[in-house]
């Protein structure tokens, strides 16, 4: 079920109405669980059973990590993590295993090749792992704030944590120590209406007006031979804006929806295209994933505590596995490995120079980071072979004249990419004197965005990160 579908609006309205009826206050979590299961089952009803199985494993395991035999805490937590990863591997990586290690024409290879991918499995699997590690380590909050003494109540809380519909299929990835302490009765007066409405309008605008219109032009990336190199370069830029608008838009909608029910999600995008280093980019892009990988993978591997060489290796391992989390193909692994290598090289250079550089140097670094990041997004849009074809065509067509259709594409790409550019520029201007007069009239910009949502939305499509 898409956030921008009519059926979702109906589900949201009914859920919101029931949620704030005073006499149903004690059932608020159950109401949201029911709405979330309806939301998830709308497109893939059979996989609700998988969601419940995943939740059940994490419920039982986390409960007995806290209230079971203290000597078995580590074994239980580790066993739960392994089971979570096995479920994820079976449903997400079986086709990759079939292509890489088996013959797809055999019965086993064909079976693995055609295992369907449940929407959101990467997200709710990581959240289950977060719960198990948090209660085992007891690093962030007291376990009593996460695991209720009553198994039935803990089951309710955990199922809600994993299935809450705003984040269920594309994040942000929630961490148990952030979310469980928020579980208490909510009241209508507690809604931060301004923050919720702003997040929803901006999120829907980025998705429906920017991303959904840009996708009609970036589809040309799959058939690049007829276009000039300049146009192909514009398409790379367009897809960079599209994937940002699509996923940042989803995250803002999720944040806004959660606020309607008085729950707070951490910010997931913080103007990533102003980053002047790859490290800064990953502190601004898909923050819930990058912090998850840092807390639950990079640090356990040793982080930067075991020497420089080990730090570089840990960065590359973490990012390669992060790439595979995005998709079951070696193209995603290569994308992650490349980002890891860039982070390692950048860290090596910083360790040697210890210099930030002046404004001009930082600006040029920002341009380089944006260009490299944008070209690496090709692995998200195209297969590895098509990426090679695209780049080869860009090289071969450098002398081609720009046709009227090239001009048409460039014009509309520029138009629909402009909001992403202005969005980042506005952030950079917030500390300046010219921002204060503009801020007084920001309601006008939200009104314009709302108007464009109703009049200039692109054709409806699923969110890019649904495939992950």
N, C-alpha and C positions, 0 to 999 in steps of 0.2 A: 504494500500500500504506500503510495507516494504522498509526501507532505503537501504537494500541490494538486491533489485530486479532491473531487467533490465528496467522495465517500469518506475521506479522512476528516474533512471539515465537520461532517455529520457526527462521526465518532468522537471527535474532539469536543464538540458542543455538548453531546450527551454525557460524556465523561466529566467534563467541567461542571455541569449542572448537578450531577449526582455527588460529586466530590465535596462540594461545599454546602450540601444540605446538613444543617446542624445535627439532626438525629442520626445521620450516617457517618458522623465524624470518626467514630471508632473503627469504621470499615474502609477508611480512605486508601490504605495500602492495598487491600483486597480489590477495591474498585479499579485502581491503576493496574494491578496485575491482570484483571479480567480484560481491561481495555488493551493492554499490551499483547496479550495472547490472541485477541481478535485481530489486532493490527498485524501481527506476525503471520497468522494463519491465513490471511486474506489471499496472499499469492502462493504460499507454499504450506498448505494445511498439514501435510504429513510430517513436516520438519518441526512442528510444535513438539512432537514426541522427542526429537533429538534435543531441543532446547530444554525440555523438562528433564531429560536424562542427564544432560550436562549440569543443570542446576542441582539435581538430586545428588550427583557425585560430590559436588562442592559443598552441599549442605551437610551431608553425613561426615565427610572427611574433615571439614573445618570444625565441626562441632566436637568431634572426638580428639582433634588436635588440642583443643582447649580443655575439655572435660574428661578425656579418656586417660589412659595410662601415660604418665609423664615420660616414661622411658621409650614410648613408641611415637612421640610427637613428630620427630624428624622423619621417621619411616612413613608415617601417615601423610604428612605434608608432601614428601617427595613422591610417594605413590600417587597421590591425587594430581600432582603436576604432570607426572608421566602419563596418566590416563587422559588428562585434558589434551596433552600434546599428541597422543595416539589418535584420539578422535579427530583432531584437527588434521593430522597427517593423512588419515584414511580418506576423509571427504575432500580435502583440498589438494593433496599431493599425489593421489593415486594415478591420475593421468600422466603426471610428470614421470613417475616411476615406470609406468607402462611404456612410455616413449623412450626412456633412458636405459632401463635395465631389462625390459622384456620385449617380446615381439607382439605388437598390438593386434596381429592377426590371430594369435592363439586365443583360446577361450579365456584364460586368466588375464592376458593382456587386454583383450576386448572388454572384459568385465570392469577392470580397473579404469579403463579409458572412459567409460560411460557412467561412472559414479557422479551423480549430480552434486553441485556445490550449493549448500544451504546459504541463503543470504545472511550476512552478519556473523558467520561462524568464527571468523578471526577475532572479532570484537568481543563476543561473549565468552570465548575461550580465554582470551587474555584477562578478562575481568575475573573469571574463576580462578586463574592462576594468582592474580593480585590478592584475592581473598585468602587463599591458602598460605601464601608467603607472608602476608601481613600478620595472620594469627600465629604463625610459627615463629617469626622473628620478634613479634611484639615490639616493633621498633618505633612505630608512629603514635599509636594510641593504645590505651589499656584494652585488652581483649574483651573485657566486659562491655565495652562500647560497640563492639562488632558482633560478638556471639552471645545471644541471649541464653540464659540458663534453661529456658523452655525450648525444647527441640522444635516444637510446633511453631513457636514465635520466630525462632531462628530460620526455619524453613521459609516462612512467609517473607521475612526480611531479605533473605538471600535471593529468592525467586524474584522479588521486586528489584533488587540491585542489578540482577543480570538482565531482566526482561523489560525494564522501564522503557516505554516505546520511543521517547525522543532520541535516545542514544543507541537503541537496540541494533539497528542494521548498519550504521556507519559512524558510530561514535558520537561525541568524543569517548575515548576509552576511560572508564571510571576506575578509580582506585578505592578499595574498600575503606581505607582509613580516611578518605575524604567524604565518602557518601553515607556510610552507616550512621555516623553521629548526627546526620540531618533528619533521621527518621523519628518524627513526632507529629502530633496532630497539627494540621495547618488550618489557617483561617483566611477568609476572603480579604480581610483588612491587611493581611501580611504580604499581599502581592505587590511587588515593585512594578507598577504598571508602566512607568516610563521606560525602564530598562527592558522590560519584556516586549513592549510594542516596537521600540527602536530596533531591537535585535531581530524581531520577526520581519519588519518592513525591509531592513537592509538585507537580511538573509534571503527573503523571497525575491528581492530585486536582483541580487547577484546571481541567483539561480535561474529565475524565469526570464529576465530581460537580458542579462549579459551572457551567461553560460549557454542557455538554450538557443539563443540566436547565433552565437559564435560557432556552435557545433555544426550548423548547416554549412559553414565555410570550411572548417577544419576537416570535414569529411573528404575534402579534396586532397588531403595528405596521402590518402590511400591510392590515388591515381595522379602522381605528380608530373608525369612525363610531358604534359601539354603546357605546363606553366613555366614562367620565367624564374630565374634564380631569386630575383627580388621578391616575387610573389611567394615563393617557397619560404624565404626568410620571414616574410610577414606571417605566414601560416604557423611557423614555429613560435613566433611571438604571440599569435592569436591563441594557440593551444595553451601556452603558459598562462595567459589571462583566463582562458576557459576553465582549466583545471583548478586554478585558484578560486574563481568565482563559484564554481560548482561545489567544491568541498568546503570552502570558507562559508559559502551560503548555507549549506546543510548544517554546519556546526552552529552558525548563528540562529538558525531556525530551532535547532535542538535546544540551545541555551534559552531562547525565548519561550519555547513550550514548557521547559522545566520550570522556568520562573512563574508561569501561570499556575503551577501547582506548588509554588513556594520551595522549590529545590534549586540549588545552585550548582552549575557545572563550571569547571575552570575554563578559561579562554583557550581556544584551540589554534587560533591563528592571530599573530601579532605583527601584521604588516611585513610579511617575509621578504618582499621584493626590495626593501630598502637595506637589506643585509649587506655588509661590506666584507664578510668572510663566510666561509661555509659553516663554521661553527655557529656563527650568529644566525645563519639561515635556519639551522636545525633547532635553534632556540625559539624560532618564530613560526616555523612551519609544522603543522600537525603536532602540536606541543604535547598532546596526551600520549601519542606514540613515542616521540623522542624521549620524554621523561620516563615512560614505562621501560623502554629499552635501556636507558641509563641506570634506573634503579634496580631492575630485575635481571639485567644481563651484563651490562658493561661493568658495574661495580662488583658483582660476584665473580667476574672473570679476573678481577684485580684492578680494574680502572687504570689510573696512572700511578699506582702505588708500588709497582714492581719494575721500575726502570723505564727509560724512554723507548727502547725497542719493544718491550712488552706492551707499552701504551699504544704504539702504532698498530701492533697486531690486534689488540683488543678492539680498537676502533674499526678495523677492517672486518673482523669477525662479526661485531655487533651490527654494522651497517649491511653486510652481506645477508645475514639472517633477517634483518629488517626488510631488505629487498624481497627475499623469499616470502616473508609475511604478506607482502602486497599481492603476490601472484605466483602460481605454480608454473613458472617457466624460467629458463636460464637467462632470459632477457632481464627479468626482474632481479635475479641474482647479480647479473652484471651491472645493472643500475645501482644496486646497493653497494657492491664491491667498489665501483668507481667513486661513489660518494665517500666510502670509507678511506679509499686511497687519497682522495683530495683532502679529507680531514687530517690524515696522517702527514701528508706532505706540508700542508699548511701549518700544522703544529710544529713540525721540524723547522720550518722557516722562522716561525715566531720564536722558537727556542733559541735560534741562532742570532736573530736580529734584535729582538726585544724593542722593536720600534713600531709605533702606531702610524707614523707618517702624518703629513699635513692634510688639509681638507681635499686638495686636488688628488692626492694619492688615494685617500679613502674613497673618493668619488669613483676613480678609475677601478679600484678594487671592486666596488659595488657593481659597476658595469660588467666586469669580467665574471663575477659570481652570477649575475642574472643571466648572462649569455650562456654560460656553461650549464646552469640549472635548466634553462629553457631547452637546450639541445638534448639534455638527458631525459626530458619528459617524452621524447620520441619513443622511448621504450614502453611508455604507458599507452600511447596512441597506436603504435604500430608493432608488428612482430619484428623479431631481430632481422629477418631477411628484408622486410619492407623498409626498415630503418636504413639498411645499407643501400637499398634502391633509392630511397628518398635523398640521402646524402650524395650519392653518385650523380643523381639527376640534377641536384643543386649545383654540383661542380660542372657538369657537362652543359647546362643551359645558361651559363653565365654570360654568353654572348647573345642570347636570344633577345629579340625586341619585346617590349612590354605591349601586350595586345589590349584592346578595349576591355576584354573580359578580365584581364589582370588588373586593370585600373578599377573595374567594378569590385573585385574581391578586396583589393587594398583599401578602397574607400569605406566599404562596410566593416571590414576588420578594424580599421582605425576608429570608426564610430562606436562599435560595441566594445572595443577594448578601452576606450577613453575613460569610462567610469572606474576601472581598476587603477589606471594611472592617477586619476584625480583623487581616488580613495587614499593612495599612498602619499601623494603630495599634501593632502589635507592633514595627514598625521604629522608630516614633517613641519608643517606650519603652526601646529598647535601651541608651540612655545613662543611664537613671535607676536609682536604687537598687532599685526593685521588680523590675527585670528579672533580676538575678542569681539570686534564688531560683527564678524561673520557668524560667530557662535550664537549671537542673539536671534539670528534669523534661520537657525538650522532646521526649525520646524518646516520652513518652506521647502528645503531640500527633501525632507521625508515625505512631504506632500507630493512633490514631483515624482519621487520614486514610487509612491503608491499609485499615482495616476498612470505611470508607465507600466506598472505591473498589470493593470487592468486593460491597457490599450496596446501595448507593444511586446507582450510576452512571446517567446519563441514557441515552437512546437514542443509539447510536453515530452520529457524523456526522464529515464531513471537517473539517479545520481551516479557519477563515475565510480565512486568508492563502494557502491553496492556490490561490485564484482569481487571485492576483497573481504 
